[in-house]
């Protein structure tokens, strides 16, 4: 999606799918956090290195493995 940001697509996915699931409350929080931290990233420019560095930063910050996995999976 040319010109779209990660935040825009996360919100679209929440509204179209995650918001109707049993985990909607958890996913709302995940989307809100990701939008604050990475929402400005242009989707067409995200690469493996950038995602790896983001994930490694979460681990360095001491987040639980489940939290890191939830954010990276989203």
N, CA, C, O and CB atoms as a CASP TS submission, in Angstrom:
PFRMAT TS
TARGET T0000
AUTHOR 0000-0000-0000
METHOD Language model
MODEL 1
PARENT N/A
ATOM      1  N   UNK     1       0.856  -1.175   0.000  1.00  0.00           N
ATOM      2  CA  UNK     1       0.000   0.000   0.000  1.00  0.00           C
ATOM      3  C   UNK     1       0.894   1.228   0.000  1.00  0.00           C
ATOM      4  O   UNK     1       1.398   1.645   1.043  1.00  0.00           O
ATOM      5  CB  UNK     1      -0.970   0.004   1.225  1.00  0.00           C
ATOM      6  N   UNK     2       1.079   1.785  -1.148  1.00  0.00           N
ATOM      7  CA  UNK     2       1.968   2.924  -1.303  1.00  0.00           C
ATOM      8  C   UNK     2       1.434   4.130  -0.542  1.00  0.00           C
ATOM      9  O   UNK     2       0.261   4.488  -0.660  1.00  0.00           O
ATOM     10  CB  UNK     2       2.149   3.265  -2.782  1.00  0.00           C
ATOM     11  N   UNK     3       2.311   4.750   0.239  1.00  0.00           N
ATOM     12  CA  UNK     3       1.955   5.957   0.967  1.00  0.00           C
ATOM     13  C   UNK     3       1.303   5.718   2.314  1.00  0.00           C
ATOM     14  O   UNK     3       1.127   6.665   3.080  1.00  0.00           O
ATOM     15  CB  UNK     3       1.057   6.769   0.144  1.00  0.00           C
ATOM     16  N   UNK     4       0.941   4.493   2.626  1.00  0.00           N
ATOM     17  CA  UNK     4       0.287   4.197   3.902  1.00  0.00           C
ATOM     18  C   UNK     4       1.341   4.049   5.000  1.00  0.00           C
ATOM     19  O   UNK     4       2.480   3.656   4.749  1.00  0.00           O
ATOM     20  CB  UNK     4      -0.575   2.905   3.795  1.00  0.00           C
ATOM     21  N   UNK     5       0.928   4.373   6.209  1.00  0.00           N
ATOM     22  CA  UNK     5       1.807   4.165   7.360  1.00  0.00           C
ATOM     23  C   UNK     5       1.387   2.898   8.096  1.00  0.00           C
ATOM     24  O   UNK     5       0.271   2.406   7.934  1.00  0.00           O
ATOM     25  CB  UNK     5       1.773   5.391   8.317  1.00  0.00           C
ATOM     26  N   UNK     6       2.297   2.389   8.898  1.00  0.00           N
ATOM     27  CA  UNK     6       1.993   1.209   9.682  1.00  0.00           C
ATOM     28  C   UNK     6       0.809   1.484  10.609  1.00  0.00           C
ATOM     29  O   UNK     6      -0.044   0.617  10.802  1.00  0.00           O
ATOM     30  CB  UNK     6       3.225   0.767  10.490  1.00  0.00           C
ATOM     31  N   UNK     7       0.758   2.662  11.169  1.00  0.00           N
ATOM     32  CA  UNK     7      -0.341   3.019  12.065  1.00  0.00           C
ATOM     33  C   UNK     7      -1.687   2.970  11.365  1.00  0.00           C
ATOM     34  O   UNK     7      -2.663   2.482  11.935  1.00  0.00           O
ATOM     35  CB  UNK     7      -0.117   4.400  12.640  1.00  0.00           C
ATOM     36  N   UNK     8      -1.752   3.464  10.149  1.00  0.00           N
ATOM     37  CA  UNK     8      -3.003   3.428   9.396  1.00  0.00           C
ATOM     38  C   UNK     8      -3.460   2.002   9.138  1.00  0.00           C
ATOM     39  O   UNK     8      -4.640   1.686   9.289  1.00  0.00           O
ATOM     40  CB  UNK     8      -2.845   4.167   8.077  1.00  0.00           C
ATOM     41  N   UNK     9      -2.526   1.143   8.750  1.00  0.00           N
ATOM     42  CA  UNK     9      -2.895  -0.234   8.445  1.00  0.00           C
ATOM     43  C   UNK     9      -3.215  -1.036   9.696  1.00  0.00           C
ATOM     44  O   UNK     9      -4.081  -1.909   9.661  1.00  0.00           O
ATOM     45  CB  UNK     9      -1.786  -0.908   7.680  1.00  0.00           C
ATOM     46  N   UNK    10      -2.534  -0.757  10.796  1.00  0.00           N
ATOM     47  CA  UNK    10      -2.883  -1.417  12.047  1.00  0.00           C
ATOM     48  C   UNK    10      -4.300  -1.050  12.468  1.00  0.00           C
ATOM     49  O   UNK    10      -5.067  -1.914  12.894  1.00  0.00           O
ATOM     50  CB  UNK    10      -1.885  -1.043  13.149  1.00  0.00           C
ATOM     51  N   UNK    11      -4.644   0.209  12.352  1.00  0.00           N
ATOM     52  CA  UNK    11      -5.986   0.656  12.717  1.00  0.00           C
ATOM     53  C   UNK    11      -7.038   0.022  11.805  1.00  0.00           C
ATOM     54  O   UNK    11      -8.096  -0.400  12.273  1.00  0.00           O
ATOM     55  CB  UNK    11      -6.077   2.189  12.648  1.00  0.00           C
ATOM     56  N   UNK    12      -6.753  -0.043  10.532  1.00  0.00           N
ATOM     57  CA  UNK    12      -7.680  -0.659   9.580  1.00  0.00           C
ATOM     58  C   UNK    12      -7.886  -2.140   9.908  1.00  0.00           C
ATOM     59  O   UNK    12      -9.003  -2.650   9.835  1.00  0.00           O
ATOM     60  CB  UNK    12      -7.155  -0.499   8.136  1.00  0.00           C
ATOM     61  N   UNK    13      -6.799  -2.819  10.268  1.00  0.00           N
ATOM     62  CA  UNK    13      -6.899  -4.232  10.621  1.00  0.00           C
ATOM     63  C   UNK    13      -7.675  -4.410  11.917  1.00  0.00           C
ATOM     64  O   UNK    13      -8.462  -5.347  12.048  1.00  0.00           O
ATOM     65  CB  UNK    13      -5.506  -4.855  10.749  1.00  0.00           C
ATOM     66  N   UNK    14      -7.457  -3.515  12.876  1.00  0.00           N
ATOM     67  CA  UNK    14      -8.213  -3.602  14.133  1.00  0.00           C
ATOM     68  C   UNK    14      -9.705  -3.450  13.853  1.00  0.00           C
ATOM     69  O   UNK    14     -10.516  -4.250  14.321  1.00  0.00           O
ATOM     70  CB  UNK    14      -7.739  -2.517  15.139  1.00  0.00           C
ATOM     71  N   UNK    15     -10.057  -2.435  13.099  1.00  0.00           N
ATOM     72  CA  UNK    15     -11.467  -2.166  12.813  1.00  0.00           C
ATOM     73  C   UNK    15     -12.107  -3.280  11.994  1.00  0.00           C
ATOM     74  O   UNK    15     -13.274  -3.614  12.202  1.00  0.00           O
ATOM     75  CB  UNK    15     -11.609  -0.845  12.078  1.00  0.00           C
ATOM     76  N   UNK    16     -11.352  -3.852  11.070  1.00  0.00           N
ATOM     77  CA  UNK    16     -11.909  -4.869  10.193  1.00  0.00           C
ATOM     78  C   UNK    16     -11.874  -6.283  10.736  1.00  0.00           C
ATOM     79  O   UNK    16     -12.623  -7.144  10.273  1.00  0.00           O
ATOM     80  CB  UNK    16     -11.200  -4.841   8.922  1.00  0.00           C
ATOM     81  N   UNK    17     -11.016  -6.535  11.711  1.00  0.00           N
ATOM     82  CA  UNK    17     -10.888  -7.916  12.201  1.00  0.00           C
ATOM     83  C   UNK    17     -10.752  -8.005  13.726  1.00  0.00           C
ATOM     84  O   UNK    17     -11.639  -8.529  14.401  1.00  0.00           O
ATOM     85  CB  UNK    17      -9.687  -8.578  11.551  1.00  0.00           C
ATOM     86  N   UNK    18      -9.647  -7.496  14.261  1.00  0.00           N
ATOM     87  CA  UNK    18      -9.361  -7.695  15.681  1.00  0.00           C
ATOM     88  C   UNK    18     -10.436  -7.153  16.601  1.00  0.00           C
ATOM     89  O   UNK    18     -10.665  -7.712  17.673  1.00  0.00           O
ATOM     90  CB  UNK    18      -8.062  -7.058  16.025  1.00  0.00           C
ATOM     91  N   UNK    19     -11.096  -6.084  16.210  1.00  0.00           N
ATOM     92  CA  UNK    19     -12.117  -5.472  17.056  1.00  0.00           C
ATOM     93  C   UNK    19     -13.326  -6.351  17.300  1.00  0.00           C
ATOM     94  O   UNK    19     -14.113  -6.092  18.210  1.00  0.00           O
ATOM     95  CB  UNK    19     -12.563  -4.198  16.450  1.00  0.00           C
ATOM     96  N   UNK    20     -13.479  -7.387  16.493  1.00  0.00           N
ATOM     97  CA  UNK    20     -14.634  -8.293  16.637  1.00  0.00           C
ATOM     98  C   UNK    20     -14.250  -9.620  17.293  1.00  0.00           C
ATOM     99  O   UNK    20     -15.073 -10.533  17.362  1.00  0.00           O
ATOM    100  CB  UNK    20     -15.262  -8.565  15.269  1.00  0.00           C
ATOM    101  N   UNK    21     -13.038  -9.734  17.764  1.00  0.00           N
ATOM    102  CA  UNK    21     -12.585 -10.991  18.345  1.00  0.00           C
ATOM    103  C   UNK    21     -12.659 -10.944  19.873  1.00  0.00           C
ATOM    104  O   UNK    21     -12.849  -9.881  20.463  1.00  0.00           O
ATOM    105  CB  UNK    21     -11.152 -11.302  17.891  1.00  0.00           C
ATOM    106  N   UNK    22     -12.507 -12.108  20.499  1.00  0.00           N
ATOM    107  CA  UNK    22     -12.518 -12.159  21.963  1.00  0.00           C
ATOM    108  C   UNK    22     -11.343 -11.389  22.556  1.00  0.00           C
ATOM    109  O   UNK    22     -11.410 -10.936  23.699  1.00  0.00           O
ATOM    110  CB  UNK    22     -12.485 -13.612  22.444  1.00  0.00           C
ATOM    111  N   UNK    23     -10.283 -11.240  21.797  1.00  0.00           N
ATOM    112  CA  UNK    23      -9.099 -10.536  22.297  1.00  0.00           C
ATOM    113  C   UNK    23      -9.093  -9.056  21.898  1.00  0.00           C
ATOM    114  O   UNK    23      -8.035  -8.427  21.878  1.00  0.00           O
ATOM    115  CB  UNK    23      -7.835 -11.213  21.779  1.00  0.00           C
ATOM    116  N   UNK    24     -10.249  -8.507  21.584  1.00  0.00           N
ATOM    117  CA  UNK    24     -10.334  -7.121  21.101  1.00  0.00           C
ATOM    118  C   UNK    24      -9.708  -6.126  22.074  1.00  0.00           C
ATOM    119  O   UNK    24      -9.014  -5.204  21.646  1.00  0.00           O
ATOM    120  CB  UNK    24     -11.786  -6.744  20.855  1.00  0.00           C
ATOM    121  N   UNK    25      -9.940  -6.296  23.365  1.00  0.00           N
ATOM    122  CA  UNK    25      -9.409  -5.351  24.356  1.00  0.00           C
ATOM    123  C   UNK    25      -7.880  -5.381  24.370  1.00  0.00           C
ATOM    124  O   UNK    25      -7.233  -4.334  24.400  1.00  0.00           O
ATOM    125  CB  UNK    25      -9.959  -5.676  25.763  1.00  0.00           C
ATOM    126  N   UNK    26      -7.309  -6.584  24.349  1.00  0.00           N
ATOM    127  CA  UNK    26      -5.849  -6.721  24.328  1.00  0.00           C
ATOM    128  C   UNK    26      -5.292  -6.131  23.038  1.00  0.00           C
ATOM    129  O   UNK    26      -4.306  -5.395  23.063  1.00  0.00           O
ATOM    130  CB  UNK    26      -5.432  -8.209  24.467  1.00  0.00           C
ATOM    131  N   UNK    27      -5.922  -6.452  21.915  1.00  0.00           N
ATOM    132  CA  UNK    27      -5.422  -5.959  20.630  1.00  0.00           C
ATOM    133  C   UNK    27      -5.570  -4.442  20.508  1.00  0.00           C
ATOM    134  O   UNK    27      -4.758  -3.800  19.842  1.00  0.00           O
ATOM    135  CB  UNK    27      -6.159  -6.646  19.481  1.00  0.00           C
ATOM    136  N   UNK    28      -6.587  -3.860  21.137  1.00  0.00           N
ATOM    137  CA  UNK    28      -6.722  -2.393  21.127  1.00  0.00           C
ATOM    138  C   UNK    28      -5.496  -1.784  21.781  1.00  0.00           C
ATOM    139  O   UNK    28      -4.937  -0.808  21.280  1.00  0.00           O
ATOM    140  CB  UNK    28      -8.025  -1.933  21.864  1.00  0.00           C
ATOM    141  N   UNK    29      -5.080  -2.357  22.894  1.00  0.00           N
ATOM    142  CA  UNK    29      -3.893  -1.857  23.592  1.00  0.00           C
ATOM    143  C   UNK    29      -2.644  -2.034  22.720  1.00  0.00           C
ATOM    144  O   UNK    29      -1.833  -1.115  22.603  1.00  0.00           O
ATOM    145  CB  UNK    29      -3.713  -2.589  24.947  1.00  0.00           C
ATOM    146  N   UNK    30      -2.493  -3.206  22.116  1.00  0.00           N
ATOM    147  CA  UNK    30      -1.330  -3.479  21.259  1.00  0.00           C
ATOM    148  C   UNK    30      -1.281  -2.478  20.109  1.00  0.00           C
ATOM    149  O   UNK    30      -0.228  -1.906  19.826  1.00  0.00           O
ATOM    150  CB  UNK    30      -1.377  -4.930  20.708  1.00  0.00           C
ATOM    151  N   UNK    31      -2.403  -2.269  19.454  1.00  0.00           N
ATOM    152  CA  UNK    31      -2.448  -1.325  18.329  1.00  0.00           C
ATOM    153  C   UNK    31      -2.106   0.082  18.804  1.00  0.00           C
ATOM    154  O   UNK    31      -1.356   0.792  18.135  1.00  0.00           O
ATOM    155  CB  UNK    31      -3.842  -1.339  17.659  1.00  0.00           C
ATOM    156  N   UNK    32      -2.639   0.490  19.935  1.00  0.00           N
ATOM    157  CA  UNK    32      -2.348   1.835  20.447  1.00  0.00           C
ATOM    158  C   UNK    32      -0.854   2.013  20.726  1.00  0.00           C
ATOM    159  O   UNK    32      -0.276   3.046  20.389  1.00  0.00           O
ATOM    160  CB  UNK    32      -3.157   2.105  21.728  1.00  0.00           C
ATOM    161  N   UNK    33      -0.234   1.008  21.341  1.00  0.00           N
ATOM    162  CA  UNK    33       1.199   1.086  21.636  1.00  0.00           C
ATOM    163  C   UNK    33       2.000   1.120  20.337  1.00  0.00           C
ATOM    164  O   UNK    33       2.893   1.952  20.173  1.00  0.00           O
ATOM    165  CB  UNK    33       1.645  -0.109  22.514  1.00  0.00           C
ATOM    166  N   UNK    34       1.680   0.221  19.423  1.00  0.00           N
ATOM    167  CA  UNK    34       2.417   0.171  18.154  1.00  0.00           C
ATOM    168  C   UNK    34       2.246   1.460  17.355  1.00  0.00           C
ATOM    169  O   UNK    34       3.186   1.913  16.702  1.00  0.00           O
ATOM    170  CB  UNK    34       1.952  -1.024  17.316  1.00  0.00           C
ATOM    171  N   UNK    35       1.076   2.042  17.401  1.00  0.00           N
ATOM    172  CA  UNK    35       0.868   3.304  16.674  1.00  0.00           C
ATOM    173  C   UNK    35       1.733   4.415  17.264  1.00  0.00           C
ATOM    174  O   UNK    35       2.276   5.242  16.531  1.00  0.00           O
ATOM    175  CB  UNK    35      -0.623   3.716  16.714  1.00  0.00           C
ATOM    176  N   UNK    36       1.859   4.430  18.592  1.00  0.00           N
ATOM    177  CA  UNK    36       2.720   5.448  19.223  1.00  0.00           C
ATOM    178  C   UNK    36       4.185   5.228  18.852  1.00  0.00           C
ATOM    179  O   UNK    36       4.906   6.180  18.555  1.00  0.00           O
ATOM    180  CB  UNK    36       2.555   5.421  20.761  1.00  0.00           C
ATOM    181  N   UNK    37       4.620   3.967  18.870  1.00  0.00           N
ATOM    182  CA  UNK    37       6.037   3.665  18.684  1.00  0.00           C
ATOM    183  C   UNK    37       6.460   3.560  17.223  1.00  0.00           C
ATOM    184  O   UNK    37       7.577   3.952  16.884  1.00  0.00           O
ATOM    185  CB  UNK    37       6.367   2.389  19.382  1.00  0.00           C
ATOM    186  N   UNK    38       5.609   3.049  16.360  1.00  0.00           N
ATOM    187  CA  UNK    38       6.001   2.762  14.975  1.00  0.00           C
ATOM    188  C   UNK    38       4.976   3.233  13.952  1.00  0.00           C
ATOM    189  O   UNK    38       5.153   3.002  12.756  1.00  0.00           O
ATOM    190  CB  UNK    38       6.227   1.284  14.805  1.00  0.00           C
ATOM    191  N   UNK    39       3.929   3.876  14.390  1.00  0.00           N
ATOM    192  CA  UNK    39       2.829   4.241  13.504  1.00  0.00           C
ATOM    193  C   UNK    39       3.214   5.152  12.357  1.00  0.00           C
ATOM    194  O   UNK    39       2.522   5.197  11.340  1.00  0.00           O
ATOM    195  CB  UNK    39       1.769   4.891  14.286  1.00  0.00           C
ATOM    196  N   UNK    40       4.305   5.873  12.509  1.00  0.00           N
ATOM    197  CA  UNK    40       4.750   6.813  11.472  1.00  0.00           C
ATOM    198  C   UNK    40       5.561   6.127  10.372  1.00  0.00           C
ATOM    199  O   UNK    40       5.856   6.751   9.353  1.00  0.00           O
ATOM    200  CB  UNK    40       5.581   7.922  12.100  1.00  0.00           C
ATOM    201  N   UNK    41       5.928   4.855  10.558  1.00  0.00           N
ATOM    202  CA  UNK    41       6.744   4.153   9.568  1.00  0.00           C
ATOM    203  C   UNK    41       5.965   3.974   8.265  1.00  0.00           C
ATOM    204  O   UNK    41       4.850   3.454   8.289  1.00  0.00           O
ATOM    205  CB  UNK    41       7.198   2.781  10.115  1.00  0.00           C
ATOM    206  N   UNK    42       6.523   4.391   7.136  1.00  0.00           N
ATOM    207  CA  UNK    42       5.880   4.105   5.846  1.00  0.00           C
ATOM    208  C   UNK    42       5.966   2.601   5.569  1.00  0.00           C
ATOM    209  O   UNK    42       7.054   2.026   5.590  1.00  0.00           O
ATOM    210  CB  UNK    42       6.552   4.925   4.685  1.00  0.00           C
ATOM    211  N   UNK    43       4.838   1.977   5.313  1.00  0.00           N
ATOM    212  CA  UNK    43       4.800   0.519   5.149  1.00  0.00           C
ATOM    213  C   UNK    43       5.680   0.056   3.998  1.00  0.00           C
ATOM    214  O   UNK    43       6.316  -0.994   4.089  1.00  0.00           O
ATOM    215  CB  UNK    43       3.369   0.052   4.920  1.00  0.00           C
ATOM    216  N   UNK    44       5.722   0.809   2.945  1.00  0.00           N
ATOM    217  CA  UNK    44       6.495   0.365   1.781  1.00  0.00           C
ATOM    218  C   UNK    44       8.004   0.516   1.980  1.00  0.00           C
ATOM    219  O   UNK    44       8.783   0.227   1.071  1.00  0.00           O
ATOM    220  CB  UNK    44       6.068   1.144   0.555  1.00  0.00           C
ATOM    221  N   UNK    45       8.417   0.969   3.172  1.00  0.00           N
ATOM    222  CA  UNK    45       9.850   1.106   3.438  1.00  0.00           C
ATOM    223  C   UNK    45      10.305   0.281   4.639  1.00  0.00           C
ATOM    224  O   UNK    45      11.474   0.350   5.020  1.00  0.00           O
ATOM    225  CB  UNK    45      10.193   2.562   3.665  1.00  0.00           C
ATOM    226  N   UNK    46       9.408  -0.498   5.242  1.00  0.00           N
ATOM    227  CA  UNK    46       9.770  -1.343   6.377  1.00  0.00           C
ATOM    228  C   UNK    46      10.546  -2.541   5.856  1.00  0.00           C
ATOM    229  O   UNK    46      10.161  -3.174   4.872  1.00  0.00           O
ATOM    230  CB  UNK    46       8.507  -1.798   7.175  1.00  0.00           C
ATOM    231  N   UNK    47      11.653  -2.841   6.538  1.00  0.00           N
ATOM    232  CA  UNK    47      12.444  -4.004   6.133  1.00  0.00           C
ATOM    233  C   UNK    47      12.779  -4.853   7.369  1.00  0.00           C
ATOM    234  O   UNK    47      12.489  -4.482   8.506  1.00  0.00           O
ATOM    235  CB  UNK    47      13.751  -3.558   5.399  1.00  0.00           C
ATOM    236  N   UNK    48      13.393  -5.991   7.096  1.00  0.00           N
ATOM    237  CA  UNK    48      13.726  -6.947   8.146  1.00  0.00           C
ATOM    238  C   UNK    48      14.605  -6.313   9.223  1.00  0.00           C
ATOM    239  O   UNK    48      14.367  -6.522  10.413  1.00  0.00           O
ATOM    240  CB  UNK    48      14.427  -8.160   7.547  1.00  0.00           C
ATOM    241  N   UNK    49      15.606  -5.552   8.826  1.00  0.00           N
ATOM    242  CA  UNK    49      16.525  -4.925   9.773  1.00  0.00           C
ATOM    243  C   UNK    49      15.770  -4.038  10.747  1.00  0.00           C
ATOM    244  O   UNK    49      16.015  -4.085  11.953  1.00  0.00           O
ATOM    245  CB  UNK    49      17.589  -4.110   9.033  1.00  0.00           C
ATOM    246  N   UNK    50      14.863  -3.238  10.237  1.00  0.00           N
ATOM    247  CA  UNK    50      14.097  -2.317  11.068  1.00  0.00           C
ATOM    248  C   UNK    50      13.231  -3.090  12.069  1.00  0.00           C
ATOM    249  O   UNK    50      13.165  -2.727  13.243  1.00  0.00           O
ATOM    250  CB  UNK    50      13.218  -1.403  10.188  1.00  0.00           C
ATOM    251  N   UNK    51      12.577  -4.139  11.611  1.00  0.00           N
ATOM    252  CA  UNK    51      11.753  -4.943  12.505  1.00  0.00           C
ATOM    253  C   UNK    51      12.597  -5.663  13.547  1.00  0.00           C
ATOM    254  O   UNK    51      12.218  -5.733  14.716  1.00  0.00           O
ATOM    255  CB  UNK    51      10.941  -5.951  11.707  1.00  0.00           C
ATOM    256  N   UNK    52      13.741  -6.199  13.128  1.00  0.00           N
ATOM    257  CA  UNK    52      14.634  -6.888  14.057  1.00  0.00           C
ATOM    258  C   UNK    52      15.113  -5.926  15.145  1.00  0.00           C
ATOM    259  O   UNK    52      15.113  -6.273  16.326  1.00  0.00           O
ATOM    260  CB  UNK    52      15.842  -7.493  13.303  1.00  0.00           C
ATOM    261  N   UNK    53      15.517  -4.728  14.751  1.00  0.00           N
ATOM    262  CA  UNK    53      15.983  -3.735  15.726  1.00  0.00           C
ATOM    263  C   UNK    53      14.875  -3.338  16.691  1.00  0.00           C
ATOM    264  O   UNK    53      15.124  -3.145  17.881  1.00  0.00           O
ATOM    265  CB  UNK    53      16.515  -2.495  15.008  1.00  0.00           C
ATOM    266  N   UNK    54      13.658  -3.215  16.185  1.00  0.00           N
ATOM    267  CA  UNK    54      12.530  -2.882  17.054  1.00  0.00           C
ATOM    268  C   UNK    54      12.319  -3.996  18.081  1.00  0.00           C
ATOM    269  O   UNK    54      12.186  -3.728  19.275  1.00  0.00           O
ATOM    270  CB  UNK    54      11.239  -2.658  16.217  1.00  0.00           C
ATOM    271  N   UNK    55      12.290  -5.241  17.614  1.00  0.00           N
ATOM    272  CA  UNK    55      12.101  -6.383  18.509  1.00  0.00           C
ATOM    273  C   UNK    55      13.219  -6.512  19.532  1.00  0.00           C
ATOM    274  O   UNK    55      12.963  -6.783  20.705  1.00  0.00           O
ATOM    275  CB  UNK    55      12.003  -7.658  17.706  1.00  0.00           C
ATOM    276  N   UNK    56      14.452  -6.320  19.093  1.00  0.00           N
ATOM    277  CA  UNK    56      15.586  -6.389  20.022  1.00  0.00           C
ATOM    278  C   UNK    56      15.504  -5.284  21.061  1.00  0.00           C
ATOM    279  O   UNK    56      15.879  -5.488  22.215  1.00  0.00           O
ATOM    280  CB  UNK    56      16.915  -6.296  19.261  1.00  0.00           C
ATOM    281  N   UNK    57      15.020  -4.121  20.664  1.00  0.00           N
ATOM    282  CA  UNK    57      14.845  -3.023  21.608  1.00  0.00           C
ATOM    283  C   UNK    57      13.807  -3.352  22.672  1.00  0.00           C
ATOM    284  O   UNK    57      13.979  -3.000  23.839  1.00  0.00           O
ATOM    285  CB  UNK    57      14.445  -1.759  20.870  1.00  0.00           C
ATOM    286  N   UNK    58      12.736  -4.021  22.277  1.00  0.00           N
ATOM    287  CA  UNK    58      11.716  -4.431  23.244  1.00  0.00           C
ATOM    288  C   UNK    58      12.312  -5.409  24.257  1.00  0.00           C
ATOM    289  O   UNK    58      12.033  -5.319  25.453  1.00  0.00           O
ATOM    290  CB  UNK    58      10.505  -5.074  22.522  1.00  0.00           C
ATOM    291  N   UNK    59      13.127  -6.333  23.777  1.00  0.00           N
ATOM    292  CA  UNK    59      13.768  -7.303  24.666  1.00  0.00           C
ATOM    293  C   UNK    59      14.726  -6.595  25.614  1.00  0.00           C
ATOM    294  O   UNK    59      14.745  -6.887  26.810  1.00  0.00           O
ATOM    295  CB  UNK    59      14.518  -8.379  23.853  1.00  0.00           C
ATOM    296  N   UNK    60      15.526  -5.660  25.085  1.00  0.00           N
ATOM    297  CA  UNK    60      16.460  -4.889  25.933  1.00  0.00           C
ATOM    298  C   UNK    60      15.715  -4.096  26.996  1.00  0.00           C
ATOM    299  O   UNK    60      16.214  -3.904  28.105  1.00  0.00           O
ATOM    300  CB  UNK    60      17.307  -3.933  25.074  1.00  0.00           C
ATOM    301  N   UNK    61      14.510  -3.634  26.647  1.00  0.00           N
ATOM    302  CA  UNK    61      13.711  -2.864  27.601  1.00  0.00           C
ATOM    303  C   UNK    61      13.101  -3.734  28.687  1.00  0.00           C
ATOM    304  O   UNK    61      12.477  -3.227  29.620  1.00  0.00           O
ATOM    305  CB  UNK    61      12.616  -2.122  26.876  1.00  0.00           C
ATOM    306  N   UNK    62      13.282  -5.049  28.566  1.00  0.00           N
ATOM    307  CA  UNK    62      12.817  -5.962  29.597  1.00  0.00           C
ATOM    308  C   UNK    62      11.384  -6.436  29.455  1.00  0.00           C
ATOM    309  O   UNK    62      10.817  -6.972  30.406  1.00  0.00           O
ATOM    310  CB  UNK    62      12.968  -5.325  30.892  1.00  0.00           C
ATOM    311  N   UNK    63      10.794  -6.252  28.304  1.00  0.00           N
ATOM    312  CA  UNK    63       9.428  -6.721  28.108  1.00  0.00           C
ATOM    313  C   UNK    63       9.387  -8.243  28.101  1.00  0.00           C
ATOM    314  O   UNK    63      10.341  -8.898  27.682  1.00  0.00           O
ATOM    315  CB  UNK    63       8.844  -6.164  26.800  1.00  0.00           C
ATOM    316  N   UNK    64       8.291  -8.789  28.561  1.00  0.00           N
ATOM    317  CA  UNK    64       8.107 -10.241  28.596  1.00  0.00           C
ATOM    318  C   UNK    64       8.087 -10.791  27.172  1.00  0.00           C
ATOM    319  O   UNK    64       7.677 -10.110  26.232  1.00  0.00           O
ATOM    320  CB  UNK    64       6.798 -10.616  29.344  1.00  0.00           C
ATOM    321  N   UNK    65       8.537 -12.032  27.037  1.00  0.00           N
ATOM    322  CA  UNK    65       8.555 -12.671  25.718  1.00  0.00           C
ATOM    323  C   UNK    65       7.185 -12.650  25.063  1.00  0.00           C
ATOM    324  O   UNK    65       7.082 -12.417  23.859  1.00  0.00           O
ATOM    325  CB  UNK    65       9.046 -14.106  25.834  1.00  0.00           C
ATOM    326  N   UNK    66       6.128 -12.889  25.838  1.00  0.00           N
ATOM    327  CA  UNK    66       4.775 -12.889  25.284  1.00  0.00           C
ATOM    328  C   UNK    66       4.397 -11.509  24.746  1.00  0.00           C
ATOM    329  O   UNK    66       3.723 -11.410  23.721  1.00  0.00           O
ATOM    330  CB  UNK    66       3.765 -13.333  26.348  1.00  0.00           C
ATOM    331  N   UNK    67       4.819 -10.459  25.419  1.00  0.00           N
ATOM    332  CA  UNK    67       4.530  -9.094  24.972  1.00  0.00           C
ATOM    333  C   UNK    67       5.278  -8.789  23.683  1.00  0.00           C
ATOM    334  O   UNK    67       4.706  -8.226  22.751  1.00  0.00           O
ATOM    335  CB  UNK    67       4.906  -8.072  26.061  1.00  0.00           C
ATOM    336  N   UNK    68       6.541  -9.154  23.626  1.00  0.00           N
ATOM    337  CA  UNK    68       7.328  -8.949  22.412  1.00  0.00           C
ATOM    338  C   UNK    68       6.692  -9.714  21.257  1.00  0.00           C
ATOM    339  O   UNK    68       6.530  -9.174  20.163  1.00  0.00           O
ATOM    340  CB  UNK    68       8.799  -9.397  22.621  1.00  0.00           C
ATOM    341  N   UNK    69       6.336 -10.958  21.498  1.00  0.00           N
ATOM    342  CA  UNK    69       5.724 -11.773  20.450  1.00  0.00           C
ATOM    343  C   UNK    69       4.409 -11.170  19.973  1.00  0.00           C
ATOM    344  O   UNK    69       4.150 -11.134  18.770  1.00  0.00           O
ATOM    345  CB  UNK    69       5.492 -13.196  20.951  1.00  0.00           C
ATOM    346  N   UNK    70       3.577 -10.699  20.892  1.00  0.00           N
ATOM    347  CA  UNK    70       2.287 -10.099  20.537  1.00  0.00           C
ATOM    348  C   UNK    70       2.494  -8.880  19.635  1.00  0.00           C
ATOM    349  O   UNK    70       1.807  -8.723  18.626  1.00  0.00           O
ATOM    350  CB  UNK    70       1.504  -9.695  21.813  1.00  0.00           C
ATOM    351  N   UNK    71       3.439  -8.028  20.002  1.00  0.00           N
ATOM    352  CA  UNK    71       3.682  -6.822  19.189  1.00  0.00           C
ATOM    353  C   UNK    71       4.273  -7.166  17.838  1.00  0.00           C
ATOM    354  O   UNK    71       3.870  -6.603  16.820  1.00  0.00           O
ATOM    355  CB  UNK    71       4.613  -5.861  19.921  1.00  0.00           C
ATOM    356  N   UNK    72       5.227  -8.087  17.819  1.00  0.00           N
ATOM    357  CA  UNK    72       5.853  -8.451  16.551  1.00  0.00           C
ATOM    358  C   UNK    72       4.856  -9.178  15.648  1.00  0.00           C
ATOM    359  O   UNK    72       4.888  -9.005  14.430  1.00  0.00           O
ATOM    360  CB  UNK    72       7.094  -9.332  16.797  1.00  0.00           C
ATOM    361  N   UNK    73       3.985  -9.977  16.222  1.00  0.00           N
ATOM    362  CA  UNK    73       2.994 -10.701  15.424  1.00  0.00           C
ATOM    363  C   UNK    73       1.996  -9.739  14.799  1.00  0.00           C
ATOM    364  O   UNK    73       1.568  -9.936  13.662  1.00  0.00           O
ATOM    365  CB  UNK    73       2.261 -11.735  16.285  1.00  0.00           C
ATOM    366  N   UNK    74       1.627  -8.709  15.533  1.00  0.00           N
ATOM    367  CA  UNK    74       0.681  -7.715  14.999  1.00  0.00           C
ATOM    368  C   UNK    74       1.294  -7.024  13.803  1.00  0.00           C
ATOM    369  O   UNK    74       0.665  -6.152  13.203  1.00  0.00           O
ATOM    370  CB  UNK    74       0.289  -6.674  16.078  1.00  0.00           C
TER
END
